[in-house]
Amino acid sequence: MTKHTMTSFSLLAPAKLNLFLHINGRREDGYHELETLFTFLNYGDQLTFSVSETTAIEVTGDTFDIPLQDNLIYKAAVLLQKHSNSAFGAKINLTKILPMGGGVG
């Protein structure tokens, strides 16, 4: 594998404020069909990413003991890794600012 020179970078995962939200029904997979209008805020959680020399995806920080296979950050990283054919993994650290289940995620 090629060694990367970038050690890490951080991004804001902005909160969204629902200006309108209507639940149209529930899909077979358990998710809801939504009709919504929202705006992003300049406030939110912080995600810090580091390249791993292995293929492992690691999520640390304020994960509230959510099992890795149920963690949406982990699921998104695995899909990105798969679809980009990356030979590298990632270490992802979550710093929560927004309350869990607070309706602003």
Biopython code that builds the backbone (N, CA, C, O; Angstrom):
import numpy as np
from Bio.PDB.StructureBuilder import StructureBuilder

atoms = [
    (1, "MET", "N", (0.827, -1.185, 0.000)),
    (1, "MET", "CA", (0.000, 0.000, 0.000)),
    (1, "MET", "C", (0.868, 1.244, 0.000)),
    (1, "MET", "O", (1.989, 1.239, 0.507)),
    (2, "THR", "N", (0.340, 2.291, -0.568)),
    (2, "THR", "CA", (1.043, 3.561, -0.606)),
    (2, "THR", "C", (0.780, 4.327, 0.672)),
    (2, "THR", "O", (-0.360, 4.399, 1.132)),
    (3, "LYS", "N", (1.818, 4.896, 1.249)),
    (3, "LYS", "CA", (1.663, 5.656, 2.474)),
    (3, "LYS", "C", (1.120, 7.041, 2.144)),
    (3, "LYS", "O", (1.606, 7.703, 1.227)),
    (4, "HIS", "N", (0.113, 7.476, 2.895)),
    (4, "HIS", "CA", (-0.482, 8.791, 2.706)),
    (4, "HIS", "C", (0.203, 9.803, 3.606)),
    (4, "HIS", "O", (0.620, 9.466, 4.714)),
    (5, "THR", "N", (0.324, 11.050, 3.137)),
    (5, "THR", "CA", (0.946, 12.088, 3.941)),
    (5, "THR", "C", (-0.073, 12.849, 4.784)),
    (5, "THR", "O", (0.297, 13.426, 5.806)),
    (6, "MET", "N", (-1.355, 12.867, 4.384)),
    (6, "MET", "CA", (-2.374, 13.542, 5.172)),
    (6, "MET", "C", (-2.651, 12.714, 6.418)),
    (6, "MET", "O", (-2.948, 11.522, 6.329)),
    (7, "THR", "N", (-2.552, 13.359, 7.593)),
    (7, "THR", "CA", (-2.784, 12.606, 8.815)),
    (7, "THR", "C", (-4.262, 12.573, 9.190)),
    (7, "THR", "O", (-4.796, 11.513, 9.518)),
    (8, "SER", "N", (-4.926, 13.732, 9.143)),
    (8, "SER", "CA", (-6.350, 13.755, 9.467)),
    (8, "SER", "C", (-6.975, 15.068, 9.008)),
    (8, "SER", "O", (-6.281, 16.043, 8.720)),
    (9, "PHE", "N", (-8.295, 15.066, 8.949)),
    (9, "PHE", "CA", (-9.036, 16.299, 8.691)),
    (9, "PHE", "C", (-10.376, 16.215, 9.402)),
    (9, "PHE", "O", (-10.887, 15.125, 9.659)),
    (10, "SER", "N", (-10.937, 17.368, 9.715)),
    (10, "SER", "CA", (-12.211, 17.424, 10.432)),
    (10, "SER", "C", (-13.244, 18.174, 9.607)),
    (10, "SER", "O", (-12.925, 19.108, 8.872)),
    (11, "LEU", "N", (-14.486, 17.739, 9.749)),
    (11, "LEU", "CA", (-15.609, 18.366, 9.059)),
    (11, "LEU", "C", (-16.772, 18.557, 10.018)),
    (11, "LEU", "O", (-16.960, 17.785, 10.958)),
    (12, "LEU", "N", (-17.536, 19.589, 9.761)),
    (12, "LEU", "CA", (-18.773, 19.807, 10.487)),
    (12, "LEU", "C", (-19.856, 18.931, 9.875)),
    (12, "LEU", "O", (-20.016, 18.898, 8.655)),
    (13, "ALA", "N", (-20.592, 18.230, 10.710)),
    (13, "ALA", "CA", (-21.790, 17.510, 10.273)),
    (13, "ALA", "C", (-22.959, 18.383, 10.731)),
    (13, "ALA", "O", (-23.428, 18.250, 11.862)),
    (14, "PRO", "N", (-23.429, 19.275, 9.857)),
    (14, "PRO", "CA", (-24.342, 20.327, 10.312)),
    (14, "PRO", "C", (-25.712, 19.811, 10.729)),
    (14, "PRO", "O", (-26.222, 18.823, 10.201)),
    (15, "ALA", "N", (-26.283, 20.511, 11.688)),
    (15, "ALA", "CA", (-27.659, 20.246, 12.090)),
    (15, "ALA", "C", (-28.573, 20.721, 10.969)),
    (15, "ALA", "O", (-28.225, 21.608, 10.190)),
    (16, "LYS", "N", (-29.746, 20.111, 10.908)),
    (16, "LYS", "CA", (-30.753, 20.610, 9.976)),
    (16, "LYS", "C", (-31.982, 20.994, 10.775)),
    (16, "LYS", "O", (-32.346, 20.344, 11.756)),
    (17, "LEU", "N", (-32.598, 22.048, 10.334)),
    (17, "LEU", "CA", (-33.802, 22.530, 10.980)),
    (17, "LEU", "C", (-34.961, 22.290, 10.027)),
    (17, "LEU", "O", (-34.992, 22.841, 8.927)),
    (18, "ASN", "N", (-35.918, 21.463, 10.452)),
    (18, "ASN", "CA", (-37.087, 21.179, 9.623)),
    (18, "ASN", "C", (-38.033, 22.370, 9.659)),
    (18, "ASN", "O", (-38.523, 22.758, 10.719)),
    (19, "LEU", "N", (-38.282, 22.944, 8.483)),
    (19, "LEU", "CA", (-39.244, 24.021, 8.362)),
    (19, "LEU", "C", (-40.647, 23.451, 8.130)),
    (19, "LEU", "O", (-41.658, 24.083, 8.437)),
    (20, "PHE", "N", (-40.671, 22.243, 7.580)),
    (20, "PHE", "CA", (-41.926, 21.530, 7.323)),
    (20, "PHE", "C", (-41.592, 20.059, 7.302)),
    (20, "PHE", "O", (-40.582, 19.664, 6.719)),
    (21, "LEU", "N", (-42.416, 19.239, 7.925)),
    (21, "LEU", "CA", (-42.198, 17.803, 7.919)),
    (21, "LEU", "C", (-43.537, 17.091, 7.964)),
    (21, "LEU", "O", (-44.345, 17.305, 8.868)),
    (22, "HIS", "N", (-43.755, 16.243, 6.975)),
    (22, "HIS", "CA", (-44.974, 15.438, 6.932)),
    (22, "HIS", "C", (-44.566, 13.987, 6.704)),
    (22, "HIS", "O", (-43.846, 13.688, 5.751)),
    (23, "ILE", "N", (-45.017, 13.089, 7.565)),
    (23, "ILE", "CA", (-44.728, 11.667, 7.411)),
    (23, "ILE", "C", (-45.834, 11.054, 6.562)),
    (23, "ILE", "O", (-47.000, 11.052, 6.957)),
    (24, "ASN", "N", (-45.461, 10.530, 5.386)),
    (24, "ASN", "CA", (-46.428, 9.975, 4.440)),
    (24, "ASN", "C", (-46.725, 8.509, 4.678)),
    (24, "ASN", "O", (-47.743, 8.008, 4.200)),
    (25, "GLY", "N", (-45.888, 7.823, 5.386)),
    (25, "GLY", "CA", (-46.096, 6.402, 5.623)),
    (25, "GLY", "C", (-44.797, 5.730, 6.002)),
    (25, "GLY", "O", (-43.751, 6.373, 6.091)),
    (26, "ARG", "N", (-44.872, 4.445, 6.220)),
    (26, "ARG", "CA", (-43.699, 3.668, 6.613)),
    (26, "ARG", "C", (-43.390, 2.656, 5.524)),
    (26, "ARG", "O", (-44.280, 1.972, 5.018)),
    (27, "ARG", "N", (-42.104, 2.571, 5.170)),
    (27, "ARG", "CA", (-41.653, 1.618, 4.161)),
    (27, "ARG", "C", (-41.483, 0.247, 4.789)),
    (27, "ARG", "O", (-41.478, 0.109, 6.012)),
    (28, "GLU", "N", (-41.343, -0.770, 3.941)),
    (28, "GLU", "CA", (-41.158, -2.140, 4.430)),
    (28, "GLU", "C", (-39.886, -2.298, 5.253)),
    (28, "GLU", "O", (-39.825, -3.150, 6.139)),
    (29, "ASP", "N", (-38.852, -1.471, 4.966)),
    (29, "ASP", "CA", (-37.590, -1.571, 5.700)),
    (29, "ASP", "C", (-37.622, -0.836, 7.038)),
    (29, "ASP", "O", (-36.614, -0.784, 7.741)),
    (30, "GLY", "N", (-38.785, -0.262, 7.394)),
    (30, "GLY", "CA", (-38.921, 0.403, 8.683)),
    (30, "GLY", "C", (-38.709, 1.905, 8.644)),
    (30, "GLY", "O", (-39.102, 2.604, 9.578)),
    (31, "TYR", "N", (-38.091, 2.420, 7.575)),
    (31, "TYR", "CA", (-37.904, 3.863, 7.448)),
    (31, "TYR", "C", (-39.207, 4.515, 7.007)),
    (31, "TYR", "O", (-40.081, 3.857, 6.443)),
    (32, "HIS", "N", (-39.332, 5.817, 7.269)),
    (32, "HIS", "CA", (-40.535, 6.553, 6.906)),
    (32, "HIS", "C", (-40.358, 7.265, 5.566)),
    (32, "HIS", "O", (-39.258, 7.695, 5.219)),
    (33, "GLU", "N", (-41.446, 7.382, 4.828)),
    (33, "GLU", "CA", (-41.492, 8.216, 3.628)),
    (33, "GLU", "C", (-41.824, 9.627, 4.109)),
    (33, "GLU", "O", (-42.822, 9.839, 4.799)),
    (34, "LEU", "N", (-40.982, 10.584, 3.740)),
    (34, "LEU", "CA", (-41.125, 11.944, 4.252)),
    (34, "LEU", "C", (-41.322, 12.950, 3.131)),
    (34, "LEU", "O", (-40.841, 12.771, 2.012)),
    (35, "GLU", "N", (-42.033, 13.999, 3.460)),
    (35, "GLU", "CA", (-42.132, 15.189, 2.641)),
    (35, "GLU", "C", (-41.644, 16.302, 3.552)),
    (35, "GLU", "O", (-42.241, 16.555, 4.598)),
    (36, "THR", "N", (-40.553, 16.977, 3.160)),
    (36, "THR", "CA", (-39.947, 17.920, 4.093)),
    (36, "THR", "C", (-39.297, 19.094, 3.375)),
    (36, "THR", "O", (-38.944, 19.015, 2.199)),
    (37, "LEU", "N", (-39.154, 20.159, 4.104)),
    (37, "LEU", "CA", (-38.372, 21.313, 3.686)),
    (37, "LEU", "C", (-37.500, 21.653, 4.878)),
    (37, "LEU", "O", (-38.011, 21.877, 5.976)),
    (38, "PHE", "N", (-36.178, 21.694, 4.677)),
    (38, "PHE", "CA", (-35.288, 21.976, 5.793)),
    (38, "PHE", "C", (-34.147, 22.858, 5.343)),
    (38, "PHE", "O", (-33.905, 23.033, 4.149)),
    (39, "THR", "N", (-33.452, 23.409, 6.316)),
    (39, "THR", "CA", (-32.261, 24.206, 6.068)),
    (39, "THR", "C", (-31.158, 23.713, 6.999)),
    (39, "THR", "O", (-31.426, 23.265, 8.114)),
    (40, "PHE", "N", (-29.911, 23.802, 6.527)),
    (40, "PHE", "CA", (-28.776, 23.421, 7.363)),
    (40, "PHE", "C", (-28.350, 24.604, 8.214)),
    (40, "PHE", "O", (-28.456, 25.755, 7.790)),
    (41, "LEU", "N", (-27.867, 24.317, 9.416)),
    (41, "LEU", "CA", (-27.360, 25.335, 10.327)),
    (41, "LEU", "C", (-25.843, 25.293, 10.349)),
    (41, "LEU", "O", (-25.243, 24.269, 10.020)),
    (42, "ASN", "N", (-25.229, 26.378, 10.726)),
    (42, "ASN", "CA", (-23.772, 26.425, 10.853)),
    (42, "ASN", "C", (-23.376, 25.993, 12.270)),
    (42, "ASN", "O", (-22.624, 26.678, 12.963)),
    (43, "TYR", "N", (-23.902, 24.845, 12.671)),
    (43, "TYR", "CA", (-23.724, 24.312, 14.018)),
    (43, "TYR", "C", (-23.973, 22.815, 13.922)),
    (43, "TYR", "O", (-24.899, 22.388, 13.233)),
    (44, "GLY", "N", (-23.173, 22.019, 14.595)),
    (44, "GLY", "CA", (-23.412, 20.585, 14.528)),
    (44, "GLY", "C", (-22.305, 19.774, 15.159)),
    (44, "GLY", "O", (-21.462, 20.292, 15.892)),
    (45, "ASP", "N", (-22.328, 18.491, 14.858)),
    (45, "ASP", "CA", (-21.321, 17.555, 15.353)),
    (45, "ASP", "C", (-20.038, 17.692, 14.542)),
    (45, "ASP", "O", (-20.044, 18.213, 13.427)),
    (46, "GLN", "N", (-18.945, 17.219, 15.117)),
    (46, "GLN", "CA", (-17.637, 17.274, 14.449)),
    (46, "GLN", "C", (-17.186, 15.853, 14.129)),
    (46, "GLN", "O", (-17.207, 14.980, 14.996)),
    (47, "LEU", "N", (-16.778, 15.625, 12.885)),
    (47, "LEU", "CA", (-16.224, 14.338, 12.472)),
    (47, "LEU", "C", (-14.769, 14.543, 12.080)),
    (47, "LEU", "O", (-14.449, 15.429, 11.287)),
    (48, "THR", "N", (-13.890, 13.719, 12.642)),
    (48, "THR", "CA", (-12.466, 13.768, 12.296)),
    (48, "THR", "C", (-12.088, 12.445, 11.653)),
    (48, "THR", "O", (-12.351, 11.376, 12.205)),
    (49, "PHE", "N", (-11.469, 12.526, 10.481)),
    (49, "PHE", "CA", (-11.114, 11.357, 9.680)),
    (49, "PHE", "C", (-9.601, 11.219, 9.583)),
    (49, "PHE", "O", (-8.886, 12.201, 9.382)),
    (50, "SER", "N", (-9.125, 9.988, 9.729)),
    (50, "SER", "CA", (-7.721, 9.658, 9.517)),
    (50, "SER", "C", (-7.649, 8.426, 8.627)),
    (50, "SER", "O", (-8.436, 7.493, 8.786)),
    (51, "VAL", "N", (-6.707, 8.421, 7.693)),
    (51, "VAL", "CA", (-6.516, 7.259, 6.832)),
    (51, "VAL", "C", (-5.835, 6.168, 7.631)),
    (51, "VAL", "O", (-4.909, 6.431, 8.398)),
    (52, "SER", "N", (-6.295, 4.947, 7.449)),
    (52, "SER", "CA", (-5.688, 3.788, 8.098)),
    (52, "SER", "C", (-4.916, 3.005, 7.051)),
    (52, "SER", "O", (-5.347, 2.920, 5.901)),
    (53, "GLU", "N", (-3.806, 2.442, 7.425)),
    (53, "GLU", "CA", (-3.008, 1.629, 6.495)),
    (53, "GLU", "C", (-3.602, 0.239, 6.311)),
    (53, "GLU", "O", (-3.156, -0.521, 5.452)),
    (54, "THR", "N", (-4.615, -0.098, 7.121)),
    (54, "THR", "CA", (-5.323, -1.361, 6.949)),
    (54, "THR", "C", (-6.658, -1.060, 6.281)),
    (54, "THR", "O", (-6.959, 0.103, 6.011)),
    (55, "THR", "N", (-7.454, -2.070, 6.013)),
    (55, "THR", "CA", (-8.768, -1.853, 5.413)),
    (55, "THR", "C", (-9.863, -1.654, 6.457)),
    (55, "THR", "O", (-11.027, -1.477, 6.099)),
    (56, "ALA", "N", (-9.511, -1.680, 7.726)),
    (56, "ALA", "CA", (-10.509, -1.580, 8.800)),
    (56, "ALA", "C", (-11.114, -0.185, 8.886)),
    (56, "ALA", "O", (-10.431, 0.819, 8.685)),
    (57, "ILE", "N", (-12.407, -0.143, 9.190)),
    (57, "ILE", "CA", (-13.103, 1.102, 9.489)),
    (57, "ILE", "C", (-13.344, 1.111, 10.993)),
    (57, "ILE", "O", (-13.948, 0.190, 11.542)),
    (58, "GLU", "N", (-12.863, 2.166, 11.653)),
    (58, "GLU", "CA", (-12.983, 2.274, 13.105)),
    (58, "GLU", "C", (-13.732, 3.566, 13.443)),
    (58, "GLU", "O", (-13.384, 4.630, 12.931)),
    (59, "VAL", "N", (-14.744, 3.486, 14.288)),
    (59, "VAL", "CA", (-15.503, 4.663, 14.711)),
    (59, "VAL", "C", (-15.349, 4.797, 16.223)),
    (59, "VAL", "O", (-15.655, 3.871, 16.974)),
    (60, "THR", "N", (-14.869, 5.965, 16.658)),
    (60, "THR", "CA", (-14.652, 6.226, 18.088)),
    (60, "THR", "C", (-15.338, 7.525, 18.472)),
    (60, "THR", "O", (-15.916, 8.218, 17.635)),
    (61, "GLY", "N", (-15.260, 7.834, 19.745)),
    (61, "GLY", "CA", (-15.818, 9.092, 20.231)),
    (61, "GLY", "C", (-17.168, 8.876, 20.884)),
    (61, "GLY", "O", (-17.404, 7.876, 21.562)),
    (62, "ASP", "N", (-18.046, 9.841, 20.662)),
    (62, "ASP", "CA", (-19.362, 9.847, 21.307)),
    (62, "ASP", "C", (-20.343, 8.970, 20.536)),
    (62, "ASP", "O", (-21.274, 9.472, 19.905)),
    (63, "THR", "N", (-20.128, 7.658, 20.593)),
    (63, "THR", "CA", (-20.955, 6.714, 19.836)),
    (63, "THR", "C", (-22.074, 6.108, 20.669)),
    (63, "THR", "O", (-22.907, 5.372, 20.140)),
    (64, "PHE", "N", (-22.106, 6.403, 21.962)),
    (64, "PHE", "CA", (-23.184, 5.961, 22.852)),
    (64, "PHE", "C", (-23.387, 4.455, 22.814)),
    (64, "PHE", "O", (-24.511, 3.969, 22.935)),
    (65, "ASP", "N", (-22.296, 3.720, 22.645)),
    (65, "ASP", "CA", (-22.319, 2.254, 22.646)),
    (65, "ASP", "C", (-23.254, 1.658, 21.591)),
    (65, "ASP", "O", (-23.758, 0.547, 21.759)),
    (66, "ILE", "N", (-23.484, 2.400, 20.505)),
    (66, "ILE", "CA", (-24.260, 1.858, 19.387)),
    (66, "ILE", "C", (-23.408, 0.767, 18.748)),
    (66, "ILE", "O", (-22.251, 1.022, 18.412)),
    (67, "PRO", "N", (-23.942, -0.436, 18.571)),
    (67, "PRO", "CA", (-23.152, -1.493, 17.937)),
    (67, "PRO", "C", (-22.654, -1.043, 16.561)),
    (67, "PRO", "O", (-23.383, -0.396, 15.808)),
    (68, "LEU", "N", (-21.415, -1.388, 16.245)),
    (68, "LEU", "CA", (-20.789, -0.932, 15.016)),
    (68, "LEU", "C", (-21.643, -1.218, 13.788)),
    (68, "LEU", "O", (-21.765, -0.361, 12.913)),
    (69, "GLN", "N", (-22.241, -2.413, 13.703)),
    (69, "GLN", "CA", (-23.033, -2.773, 12.528)),
    (69, "GLN", "C", (-24.301, -1.930, 12.400)),
    (69, "GLN", "O", (-24.912, -1.910, 11.331)),
    (70, "ASP", "N", (-24.715, -1.225, 13.475)),
    (70, "ASP", "CA", (-25.895, -0.358, 13.440)),
    (70, "ASP", "C", (-25.530, 1.123, 13.325)),
    (70, "ASP", "O", (-26.415, 1.967, 13.181)),
    (71, "ASN", "N", (-24.246, 1.443, 13.387)),
    (71, "ASN", "CA", (-23.782, 2.824, 13.381)),
    (71, "ASN", "C", (-23.824, 3.378, 11.953)),
    (71, "ASN", "O", (-23.188, 2.827, 11.054)),
    (72, "LEU", "N", (-24.574, 4.469, 11.743)),
    (72, "LEU", "CA", (-24.726, 5.035, 10.400)),
    (72, "LEU", "C", (-23.418, 5.595, 9.846)),
    (72, "LEU", "O", (-23.205, 5.572, 8.633)),
    (73, "ILE", "N", (-22.548, 6.091, 10.705)),
    (73, "ILE", "CA", (-21.238, 6.576, 10.247)),
    (73, "ILE", "C", (-20.440, 5.403, 9.680)),
    (73, "ILE", "O", (-19.844, 5.508, 8.608)),
    (74, "TYR", "N", (-20.433, 4.294, 10.404)),
    (74, "TYR", "CA", (-19.730, 3.095, 9.954)),
    (74, "TYR", "C", (-20.319, 2.579, 8.640)),
    (74, "TYR", "O", (-19.583, 2.269, 7.704)),
    (75, "LYS", "N", (-21.647, 2.490, 8.577)),
    (75, "LYS", "CA", (-22.297, 1.992, 7.358)),
    (75, "LYS", "C", (-21.945, 2.849, 6.146)),
    (75, "LYS", "O", (-21.665, 2.321, 5.070)),
    (76, "ALA", "N", (-21.958, 4.181, 6.319)),
    (76, "ALA", "CA", (-21.619, 5.082, 5.209)),
    (76, "ALA", "C", (-20.161, 4.909, 4.788)),
    (76, "ALA", "O", (-19.860, 4.905, 3.595)),
    (77, "ALA", "N", (-19.259, 4.767, 5.751)),
    (77, "ALA", "CA", (-17.836, 4.604, 5.441)),
    (77, "ALA", "C", (-17.579, 3.300, 4.692)),
    (77, "ALA", "O", (-16.782, 3.269, 3.754)),
    (78, "VAL", "N", (-18.250, 2.225, 5.103)),
    (78, "VAL", "CA", (-18.086, 0.930, 4.433)),
    (78, "VAL", "C", (-18.575, 1.024, 2.982)),
    (78, "VAL", "O", (-17.923, 0.520, 2.068)),
    (79, "LEU", "N", (-19.722, 1.671, 2.783)),
    (79, "LEU", "CA", (-20.245, 1.823, 1.416)),
    (79, "LEU", "C", (-19.311, 2.668, 0.552)),
    (79, "LEU", "O", (-19.083, 2.339, -0.612)),
    (80, "LEU", "N", (-18.770, 3.753, 1.109)),
    (80, "LEU", "CA", (-17.827, 4.595, 0.367)),
    (80, "LEU", "C", (-16.565, 3.813, 0.016)),
    (80, "LEU", "O", (-16.062, 3.902, -1.104)),
    (81, "GLN", "N", (-16.062, 3.051, 0.973)),
    (81, "GLN", "CA", (-14.875, 2.234, 0.740)),
    (81, "GLN", "C", (-15.127, 1.228, -0.385)),
    (81, "GLN", "O", (-14.288, 1.048, -1.268)),
    (82, "LYS", "N", (-16.274, 0.588, -0.343)),
    (82, "LYS", "CA", (-16.626, -0.411, -1.341)),
    (82, "LYS", "C", (-16.775, 0.207, -2.734)),
    (82, "LYS", "O", (-16.220, -0.304, -3.707)),
    (83, "HIS", "N", (-17.517, 1.295, -2.820)),
    (83, "HIS", "CA", (-17.803, 1.895, -4.127)),
    (83, "HIS", "C", (-16.617, 2.661, -4.714)),
    (83, "HIS", "O", (-16.593, 2.933, -5.914)),
    (84, "SER", "N", (-15.641, 3.010, -3.884)),
    (84, "SER", "CA", (-14.444, 3.690, -4.388)),
    (84, "SER", "C", (-13.300, 2.715, -4.639)),
    (84, "SER", "O", (-12.229, 3.105, -5.106)),
    (85, "ASN", "N", (-13.538, 1.427, -4.322)),
    (85, "ASN", "CA", (-12.502, 0.396, -4.456)),
    (85, "ASN", "C", (-11.227, 0.768, -3.708)),
    (85, "ASN", "O", (-10.123, 0.500, -4.183)),
    (86, "SER", "N", (-11.376, 1.381, -2.547)),
    (86, "SER", "CA", (-10.223, 1.809, -1.759)),
    (86, "SER", "C", (-9.571, 0.629, -1.052)),
    (86, "SER", "O", (-10.255, -0.255, -0.536)),
    (87, "ALA", "N", (-8.267, 0.626, -1.035)),
    (87, "ALA", "CA", (-7.511, -0.395, -0.318)),
    (87, "ALA", "C", (-7.214, 0.055, 1.114)),
    (87, "ALA", "O", (-6.579, -0.673, 1.877)),
    (88, "PHE", "N", (-7.676, 1.260, 1.477)),
    (88, "PHE", "CA", (-7.408, 1.817, 2.793)),
    (88, "PHE", "C", (-8.671, 1.818, 3.645)),
    (88, "PHE", "O", (-9.792, 1.784, 3.138)),
    (89, "GLY", "N", (-8.454, 1.856, 4.932)),
    (89, "GLY", "CA", (-9.545, 2.005, 5.878)),
    (89, "GLY", "C", (-9.527, 3.407, 6.450)),
    (89, "GLY", "O", (-8.846, 4.294, 5.935)),
    (90, "ALA", "N", (-10.282, 3.600, 7.523)),
    (90, "ALA", "CA", (-10.353, 4.922, 8.129)),
    (90, "ALA", "C", (-10.600, 4.811, 9.624)),
    (90, "ALA", "O", (-11.236, 3.877, 10.113)),
    (91, "LYS", "N", (-10.079, 5.788, 10.316)),
    (91, "LYS", "CA", (-10.395, 5.990, 11.726)),
    (91, "LYS", "C", (-11.240, 7.253, 11.776)),
    (91, "LYS", "O", (-10.797, 8.326, 11.365)),
    (92, "ILE", "N", (-12.453, 7.118, 12.278)),
    (92, "ILE", "CA", (-13.391, 8.235, 12.303)),
    (92, "ILE", "C", (-13.762, 8.513, 13.754)),
    (92, "ILE", "O", (-14.204, 7.615, 14.471)),
    (93, "ASN", "N", (-13.581, 9.759, 14.183)),
    (93, "ASN", "CA", (-13.920, 10.143, 15.544)),
    (93, "ASN", "C", (-15.095, 11.120, 15.515)),
    (93, "ASN", "O", (-15.074, 12.111, 14.785)),
    (94, "LEU", "N", (-16.112, 10.828, 16.313)),
    (94, "LEU", "CA", (-17.304, 11.673, 16.407)),
    (94, "LEU", "C", (-17.279, 12.442, 17.710)),
    (94, "LEU", "O", (-17.153, 11.856, 18.785)),
    (95, "THR", "N", (-17.400, 13.761, 17.610)),
    (95, "THR", "CA", (-17.579, 14.618, 18.774)),
    (95, "THR", "C", (-18.993, 15.176, 18.683)),
    (95, "THR", "O", (-19.287, 16.012, 17.828)),
    (96, "LYS", "N", (-19.871, 14.703, 19.575)),
    (96, "LYS", "CA", (-21.276, 15.113, 19.559)),
    (96, "LYS", "C", (-21.444, 16.498, 20.170)),
    (96, "LYS", "O", (-20.930, 16.782, 21.252)),
    (97, "ILE", "N", (-22.158, 17.336, 19.475)),
    (97, "ILE", "CA", (-22.564, 18.648, 19.975)),
    (97, "ILE", "C", (-24.097, 18.659, 20.090)),
    (97, "ILE", "O", (-24.666, 19.205, 21.035)),
    (98, "LEU", "N", (-24.738, 18.041, 19.100)),
    (98, "LEU", "CA", (-26.198, 17.973, 19.050)),
    (98, "LEU", "C", (-26.700, 16.857, 19.956)),
    (98, "LEU", "O", (-26.046, 15.820, 20.068)),
    (99, "PRO", "N", (-27.838, 17.045, 20.602)),
    (99, "PRO", "CA", (-28.369, 15.971, 21.454)),
    (99, "PRO", "C", (-28.891, 14.804, 20.612)),
    (99, "PRO", "O", (-29.482, 15.012, 19.552)),
    (100, "MET", "N", (-28.671, 13.586, 21.087)),
    (100, "MET", "CA", (-29.217, 12.407, 20.425)),
    (100, "MET", "C", (-30.738, 12.473, 20.514)),
    (100, "MET", "O", (-31.293, 12.724, 21.584)),
    (101, "GLY", "N", (-31.414, 12.245, 19.379)),
    (101, "GLY", "CA", (-32.868, 12.229, 19.373)),
    (101, "GLY", "C", (-33.490, 13.577, 19.632)),
    (101, "GLY", "O", (-34.661, 13.657, 20.003)),
    (102, "GLY", "N", (-32.726, 14.645, 19.443)),
    (102, "GLY", "CA", (-33.235, 15.985, 19.724)),
    (102, "GLY", "C", (-34.004, 16.624, 18.582)),
    (102, "GLY", "O", (-34.505, 17.740, 18.719)),
    (103, "GLY", "N", (-34.103, 15.926, 17.454)),
    (103, "GLY", "CA", (-34.877, 16.451, 16.334)),
    (103, "GLY", "C", (-34.143, 17.467, 15.469)),
    (103, "GLY", "O", (-34.763, 18.113, 14.624)),
    (104, "VAL", "N", (-32.839, 17.622, 15.662)),
    (104, "VAL", "CA", (-32.073, 18.581, 14.858)),
    (104, "VAL", "C", (-30.987, 17.897, 14.040)),
    (104, "VAL", "O", (-30.146, 18.569, 13.443)),
    (105, "GLY", "N", (-30.995, 16.567, 14.008)),
    (105, "GLY", "CA", (-29.951, 15.815, 13.317)),
    (105, "GLY", "C", (-30.098, 15.815, 11.827)),
    (105, "GLY", "O", (-29.282, 15.216, 11.127)),
]
sb = StructureBuilder()
sb.init_structure("model")
sb.init_model(0)
sb.init_chain("A")
sb.init_seg("    ")
for serial, (resi, resn, name, xyz) in enumerate(atoms, 1):
    if name == "N":
        sb.init_residue(resn, " ", resi, " ")
    sb.init_atom(name, np.array(xyz, "f"), 0.0, 1.0, " ", f" {name:<3s}", serial, name[0])
structure = sb.get_structure()
